[in-house]
Amino acid sequence: MIEVSAPAKIILFGEHAVVYGQPAIAVPVSDLRAEAVVVASDHFSIVAKDVSNDAITLDSANPLAETARLALNHFKTKTLPIKINIESSIPIASGLGSGAAITTTIIRAISAFLERDLPLNELNHLVYEIEKIYHGTPSGIDNTVVVYERPVYFIRQKPILRIKNFTELNLLIANTGNSASTRVAVSDVRKLYDAEPRRIKPLIEQIGVIASMARQAMQHGDIAQIGHLMLENQALLKQLTVSSPELDTLIDAAMQSGALGAKLSGGGRGGNMIALVSDDTRDQVKNGLLAAGAVQVYETTVTKD
Ligand code: PMV
């Protein structure tokens, strides 16, 4: 039996600004995954209950079918007698990269069944093509961190930089329970930028400075500074109109319960926020988030690769 998977991701710093060429930091969340099991069948189909109640076939008008067509085309194959069963523990449309993880899993399933090698850079390229269907003009950060499954310091269209030897970070990821479209949030920021470039451009550049300072703070193990930078990044994201009352409530609750820093993660307007905690404060911050209305709180530790 063939089993393949891909992780969720969170953006620690720099979402939205990354679309404009600023650096951003993203890390995989290896405990939350999209997983696929490939079984023999008389025709090609994908079963992904999170995404669709019906089995998806190759002619479906669906990004998962598009993914399969892209992968088969890459391997110069028309169809395959397989069923790809996908189970994912990653909440959809909530800033955790569920789309990129499912896409990666489908392509890995097809390449594994065909016993064809697929280097990570080629896989990354294919996943990016599908990200365009989901997001319009994606920066490429989601597919990169999900495919390579390691922390990245990402600048659009530049070689991926690693963040070496940084101190472990304990994070809580809390879901507002509201899904939100990254495509809409990205396009609204673009409209704002076009309407008021003199006000918006410096905000975006400031986010880039914060991401670069955060990389240094991570490498120096300066946890207090990382928390402080998360709050500064959040204040700028709020000015870009991508926070939401629910995100603000969870961020306030995290800070009041002892978090070192907190911010939204991903496209915003809903979805998930992240809070930086220590071993001593983890439980109280988790309780604070749940009391403030978080529908799920995940614990994760970000470690160097
Ligand atoms: O909402 P997510 O997890 O897909 O994150 C999107 C990140 C953005 O910077 C808002 C968009 C992008 O393409 O980088």
Boltz pocket constraint, residues with backbone or C-beta under 6 A from the ligand:
constraints:
  - pocket:
      binder: B
      contacts: [[A, 9], [A, 11], [A, 14], [A, 15], [A, 16], [A, 17], [A, 18], [A, 19], [A, 94], [A, 95], [A, 96], [A, 97], [A, 135], [A, 137], [A, 138], [A, 139], [A, 140], [A, 141], [A, 142], [A, 182], [A, 186], [A, 265], [A, 266], [A, 267], [A, 268]]
      max_distance: 6.0
